[in-house]
Amino acid sequence: MDDNLQHEMQGMIGVYGIEEVALAVVKSQERYFDEMLAGLLSAAKNALADLEGIMPELEPSGDREHPAWRTIEELRFATRIAECMC
């Protein structure tokens, strides 16, 4: 923790108490996590849509031997998990 943040938190603790400061820090981290998760979910959905759209053209045989098919399955799984967390 840098000195400025530590000094600021000490000032807050003197005014608000340790419980209130700890709660504020946790809520701040939760918001950050939610924003980060939403951004990652959006990127994964876009990548999934792109791959689902292009793979039939790249491998029209339908053999699904290209490694991108596995990536599609992994992205589907990851987006389902992330959607449950949002």
C-alpha positions in Angstrom: 0.0 0.0 0.0 1.5 3.4 -0.9 2.1 6.0 1.8 -0.6 8.4 0.5 -3.3 5.7 0.5 -2.2 4.5 4.0 -2.3 8.1 5.3 -5.7 8.7 3.8 -7.1 5.5 5.2 -5.7 6.4 8.7 -7.5 9.7 8.5 -10.7 7.9 7.5 -10.4 5.4 10.3 -10.1 8.3 12.8 -13.4 9.8 11.5 -15.4 6.7 10.5 -14.0 3.7 12.3 -12.2 0.6 11.0 -15.5 -1.3 10.2 -16.8 1.5 7.9 -13.5 1.9 6.2 -13.1 -1.8 5.6 -16.7 -2.0 4.2 -16.0 0.9 1.9 -12.8 -0.8 0.6 -14.7 -4.1 0.0 -17.5 -2.3 -1.9 -15.0 -0.5 -4.0 -13.3 -3.8 -4.9 -16.6 -5.4 -5.7 -17.5 -2.6 -8.1 -14.1 -2.9 -9.8 -14.6 -6.7 -10.1 -18.1 -6.3 -11.5 -16.8 -3.8 -14.1 -13.9 -6.0 -15.0 -16.1 -9.1 -15.3 -18.6 -7.3 -17.5 -15.8 -6.2 -19.8 -14.4 -9.7 -20.1 -17.8 -11.2 -20.6 -18.4 -8.7 -23.5 -15.1 -9.5 -25.1 -15.6 -13.3 -24.8 -19.1 -13.0 -26.3 -17.7 -11.0 -29.2 -14.9 -13.5 -29.8 -17.4 -16.3 -29.6 -19.7 -14.7 -32.2 -16.8 -14.0 -34.5 -15.6 -17.6 -34.3 -19.0 -19.1 -34.7 -19.5 -17.0 -37.8 -16.2 -17.7 -39.5 -15.5 -21.3 -38.6 -18.1 -22.8 -41.0 -16.3 -21.0 -43.8 -12.8 -22.0 -42.7 -13.8 -25.6 -42.3 -16.8 -26.3 -44.5 -16.3 -30.0 -44.3 -17.9 -30.0 -40.8 -15.1 -32.2 -39.4 -14.4 -29.8 -36.6 -10.7 -30.7 -36.5 -9.5 -27.1 -36.3 -8.4 -26.0 -32.8 -10.8 -23.0 -33.0 -13.7 -25.4 -32.5 -12.3 -26.2 -29.0 -11.9 -22.5 -28.4 -15.6 -22.1 -29.2 -16.6 -24.7 -26.7 -14.3 -23.1 -24.1 -15.7 -19.6 -24.7 -19.3 -21.0 -24.4 -18.4 -22.6 -21.1 -16.6 -19.4 -19.8 -19.5 -17.1 -20.8 -22.0 -19.3 -19.1 -20.0 -19.2 -15.9 -19.4 -15.4 -16.2 -23.1 -14.8 -16.8 -23.9 -16.6 -13.6 -21.5 -14.4 -11.7 -22.9 -11.1 -13.1 
